[in-house]
Amino acid sequence: MATSSRLLTILGLFLSLGTAAIVHPGQRVLSSGKSTISAAKKLEHVRKQLHKAEIIPTVIDNFIPSLLVEAKWDDKYHADLGNTLKPKHLEDAPKIHLHDPSSHHGKKHQASNSGCSTTNSNSHHHAVPKANYVFALTDPDAPSRDDPKWSEFCHWIAMRPYEKDSSNLSDCLEDAAGAVKALDLDEIMEYKPPSPPEDTGKHRYVLLVFVPANATTEKIYPSKPEDRKHWGYDVDDDGLDEDKGVSWWGWNWTGDRDKAKAAETPGVRRWASENGLVAVGANFIYAEHE
């Protein structure tokens, strides 16, 4: 009995320490309650799906999402953490929805660090923190997942700058329907629709959302990659990263891809780091040549 009690004490201590995670200033600390548990589960589900699809760690380092990310093409086709869409449905840039799952439904609320609120009892509007938001769409499977020697391929970079002097309504990242309109986004790299080559299987198209690591609300100026292929970094078709002088395209002695070395792939991760950005949300789809 004493042993069981001791184990429970140790477990409780472990769990309490586990909650003392470092949180980025732009991320909200989830409070207690049923809605919070649900929110934490939703966010953890996102992280698990990113791991399952090997987006973590080959595209982005492990991170704890703080916002749920939705992307819709033509208001009919949406990203759902690994669903498959046809390239013909992806011709235009997606509309982005960001949601804070810990905010409340059906009553006026104001998220921490946010000027967004709603009083509509039928509204599903979720307030999100004031910040500069940067969106990036990348393909780590170019020309194919088995042979990603052109990876990563940059399909889109856009930004929704924080406007300090605007009204509370325009401060909101979402409108009443929770959507970010195309006019609200500044394109850094023009949207290029996914177009997987023939006989290259399914490609992962990964949408990442970033905020400045220093949580600044001053206007930021993310760099535009010089090229879409390899996000403009000096990588040849043999996978040689000329900046580092090492091969990021790793093969072990059996001929299988070395995932640890693959995690060094120059692309959105390096670009985000160089621009002082940290990930706060993600979603992804699969698409293949028709």
Legacy VTK file of the C-alpha trace (Angstrom):
# vtk DataFile Version 3.0
C-alpha trace
ASCII
DATASET POLYDATA
POINTS 290 float
0.000 0.000 0.000
2.845 2.341 0.874
4.459 1.560 -2.468
1.254 2.442 -4.344
0.942 5.696 -2.442
4.538 6.570 -3.247
3.972 5.861 -6.953
0.901 8.090 -7.010
2.854 10.897 -5.355
5.653 10.601 -7.929
3.126 10.506 -10.772
1.415 13.640 -9.458
4.715 15.447 -9.222
5.621 14.396 -12.766
2.314 15.654 -14.141
2.622 18.972 -12.333
6.088 19.478 -13.752
4.814 18.561 -17.204
2.444 21.521 -17.152
5.297 23.955 -16.628
6.026 24.164 -20.343
7.569 27.216 -21.950
4.854 29.092 -23.848
5.529 31.638 -26.590
4.162 35.107 -25.741
1.725 34.809 -28.656
0.337 31.542 -27.356
-2.446 31.300 -24.794
-2.050 29.171 -21.692
-5.101 26.950 -21.491
-7.021 27.251 -18.233
-8.827 24.480 -16.389
-12.331 23.233 -17.209
-14.105 20.917 -19.641
-13.765 23.299 -22.581
-10.043 23.519 -21.884
-9.654 19.745 -21.880
-11.445 19.596 -25.212
-9.241 22.387 -26.575
-6.070 20.657 -25.419
-7.198 17.406 -27.060
-7.917 19.163 -30.354
-4.507 20.801 -30.401
-2.734 17.617 -29.402
-4.592 15.788 -32.181
-3.086 18.217 -34.682
0.407 17.525 -33.372
-0.135 13.756 -33.487
-1.306 13.894 -37.101
1.732 15.969 -38.054
3.934 13.309 -36.440
2.026 10.485 -38.113
2.509 12.049 -41.548
6.197 12.671 -40.712
5.720 16.412 -41.207
7.248 16.605 -37.760
10.270 16.421 -37.890
11.034 16.385 -41.640
9.293 19.689 -42.457
9.022 21.502 -39.130
10.459 20.913 -35.669
8.190 19.572 -32.968
5.940 22.319 -31.582
2.765 22.697 -29.542
-0.010 24.263 -31.667
-1.924 27.101 -30.045
-4.446 27.713 -32.843
-6.504 25.465 -35.092
-6.000 26.157 -38.791
-8.583 25.642 -41.510
-8.025 26.180 -45.218
-10.820 26.231 -47.795
-10.596 26.259 -51.562
-13.662 27.558 -53.380
-15.639 27.222 -50.125
-16.173 23.516 -50.887
-12.873 21.788 -50.393
-10.984 22.056 -47.137
-7.871 20.741 -45.435
-8.558 18.141 -42.773
-5.195 16.955 -41.451
-4.392 14.573 -44.262
-7.459 14.296 -46.486
-6.943 13.951 -50.247
-8.023 16.681 -52.672
-7.764 16.883 -56.450
-5.366 19.449 -57.953
-8.191 20.878 -60.078
-9.881 21.984 -56.854
-6.798 23.833 -55.634
-6.421 26.410 -58.399
-6.937 29.486 -56.216
-5.280 30.421 -52.941
-7.197 29.083 -49.955
-9.171 31.139 -47.492
-7.677 30.702 -44.059
-9.614 30.294 -40.825
-7.856 30.484 -37.469
-9.589 29.376 -34.295
-8.688 29.518 -30.646
-10.367 26.322 -29.356
-10.230 27.507 -25.747
-12.463 30.542 -26.389
-16.139 30.335 -25.513
-19.139 29.811 -27.787
-22.387 31.708 -27.706
-21.459 34.645 -25.473
-19.347 37.733 -25.543
-15.700 36.961 -25.033
-12.383 38.634 -25.414
-9.318 36.480 -25.745
-6.155 37.391 -23.905
-4.185 39.876 -25.984
-7.091 40.224 -28.423
-9.495 42.977 -29.474
-11.906 40.478 -31.042
-15.291 39.842 -29.468
-18.783 38.765 -30.441
-22.236 38.970 -28.840
-24.120 36.830 -31.351
-25.485 33.769 -29.528
-25.438 31.810 -32.783
-21.906 32.786 -33.646
-19.043 30.312 -33.715
-16.512 33.122 -33.975
-13.344 32.373 -32.029
-11.169 35.269 -30.981
-7.460 34.975 -31.745
-4.536 36.987 -30.367
-3.382 40.176 -32.041
-0.223 39.378 -33.982
1.502 39.413 -37.328
0.481 36.136 -38.959
2.496 34.542 -41.749
1.127 31.646 -43.826
3.254 29.247 -45.865
2.345 26.320 -48.122
5.156 23.890 -48.878
5.580 20.542 -50.677
8.213 18.265 -49.102
7.565 15.499 -51.667
9.023 17.014 -54.827
9.184 15.340 -57.227
7.945 12.412 -55.087
7.968 11.252 -51.489
10.310 8.389 -52.349
12.694 10.693 -54.212
12.346 14.226 -52.766
15.483 15.581 -54.379
13.745 18.861 -55.283
12.275 19.296 -51.825
11.027 21.513 -50.492
8.950 23.356 -53.073
7.473 26.692 -51.985
3.874 27.122 -53.171
2.781 30.187 -51.236
3.761 32.731 -48.608
1.291 35.349 -47.395
1.040 37.618 -44.392
-1.697 39.282 -42.407
0.126 42.183 -40.713
-1.140 43.460 -37.409
-2.534 46.980 -37.775
-2.028 48.726 -34.479
-4.109 51.810 -35.267
-7.125 50.038 -36.728
-10.467 49.591 -34.961
-11.246 46.536 -32.829
-13.331 45.084 -35.656
-10.519 45.224 -38.199
-8.053 44.084 -35.543
-9.799 40.732 -35.602
-8.049 38.199 -37.745
-11.397 36.574 -38.455
-14.584 38.083 -39.768
-17.998 37.080 -38.392
-17.777 33.779 -40.263
-14.256 33.151 -39.030
-12.606 33.680 -42.418
-9.583 35.660 -43.467
-10.456 37.261 -46.779
-7.919 37.211 -49.579
-7.817 41.025 -49.570
-6.605 40.946 -45.969
-3.464 39.044 -46.930
-0.262 40.442 -48.388
1.323 37.901 -50.719
5.062 37.521 -50.333
5.330 34.580 -52.726
2.464 34.363 -55.207
0.290 31.286 -54.861
1.225 28.450 -57.211
-1.394 25.679 -57.319
-0.271 22.164 -56.447
0.470 20.153 -59.583
2.056 16.820 -58.710
3.912 15.240 -61.667
2.567 12.056 -63.212
3.513 8.787 -61.496
4.854 10.466 -58.372
2.153 9.317 -55.968
0.557 11.434 -53.297
2.265 14.623 -52.189
1.867 16.255 -48.788
0.984 19.929 -49.054
1.667 21.481 -45.674
0.127 24.773 -44.544
1.974 26.364 -41.628
1.066 29.457 -39.635
3.797 31.500 -37.974
4.093 34.506 -35.688
7.220 36.503 -34.774
9.244 34.770 -32.079
9.650 38.088 -30.257
5.862 38.680 -30.338
6.292 42.104 -31.935
3.227 43.865 -33.287
5.400 46.188 -35.356
5.233 45.542 -39.083
7.541 42.754 -40.192
9.100 42.101 -43.578
9.636 38.371 -44.182
12.044 37.651 -47.019
10.906 36.320 -50.377
12.748 33.140 -51.436
14.767 33.575 -54.619
13.206 30.448 -56.082
10.401 28.016 -55.274
12.572 24.926 -55.635
14.424 24.236 -52.378
12.907 27.523 -51.161
15.734 29.257 -52.983
18.520 27.602 -51.009
21.636 26.264 -52.731
20.819 22.597 -53.007
21.692 20.585 -56.103
19.739 17.650 -57.493
21.971 15.228 -55.613
20.778 16.764 -52.368
23.947 18.648 -51.534
23.266 21.617 -49.313
25.979 23.930 -50.566
25.647 26.316 -47.619
26.408 23.587 -45.097
28.544 21.388 -47.309
26.623 18.282 -46.274
24.003 16.085 -47.856
20.549 16.601 -46.378
19.213 13.844 -48.619
20.342 10.992 -46.435
20.541 7.335 -47.358
21.591 4.630 -44.957
23.374 1.439 -45.922
20.085 -0.345 -46.767
19.153 2.355 -49.291
16.266 3.672 -47.191
15.829 7.311 -46.396
17.550 8.422 -43.214
14.803 10.413 -41.475
17.221 12.147 -39.124
19.175 13.575 -42.050
15.991 14.254 -43.967
14.987 16.553 -41.106
17.817 18.838 -42.245
16.026 19.534 -45.529
16.396 23.252 -46.269
12.976 24.768 -46.744
10.244 26.428 -44.742
11.863 25.535 -41.409
15.111 27.327 -42.227
13.279 30.224 -43.883
11.109 30.703 -40.782
14.126 30.570 -38.488
16.011 33.142 -40.559
12.981 35.440 -40.410
12.501 35.057 -36.667
9.208 33.158 -36.948
7.783 30.348 -34.843
4.967 27.965 -35.769
1.637 28.252 -33.933
-0.561 26.099 -36.177
-0.623 23.742 -39.141
-2.803 21.684 -41.438
-2.136 19.581 -44.521
-3.653 17.716 -47.436
-2.583 15.065 -49.930
-2.881 15.485 -53.673
-1.641 13.486 -56.660
-1.617 13.737 -60.426
-4.979 12.975 -62.027
LINES 1 291
290 0 1 2 3 4 5 6 7 8 9 10 11 12 13 14 15 16 17 18 19 20 21 22 23 24 25 26 27 28 29 30 31 32 33 34 35 36 37 38 39 40 41 42 43 44 45 46 47 48 49 50 51 52 53 54 55 56 57 58 59 60 61 62 63 64 65 66 67 68 69 70 71 72 73 74 75 76 77 78 79 80 81 82 83 84 85 86 87 88 89 90 91 92 93 94 95 96 97 98 99 100 101 102 103 104 105 106 107 108 109 110 111 112 113 114 115 116 117 118 119 120 121 122 123 124 125 126 127 128 129 130 131 132 133 134 135 136 137 138 139 140 141 142 143 144 145 146 147 148 149 150 151 152 153 154 155 156 157 158 159 160 161 162 163 164 165 166 167 168 169 170 171 172 173 174 175 176 177 178 179 180 181 182 183 184 185 186 187 188 189 190 191 192 193 194 195 196 197 198 199 200 201 202 203 204 205 206 207 208 209 210 211 212 213 214 215 216 217 218 219 220 221 222 223 224 225 226 227 228 229 230 231 232 233 234 235 236 237 238 239 240 241 242 243 244 245 246 247 248 249 250 251 252 253 254 255 256 257 258 259 260 261 262 263 264 265 266 267 268 269 270 271 272 273 274 275 276 277 278 279 280 281 282 283 284 285 286 287 288 289
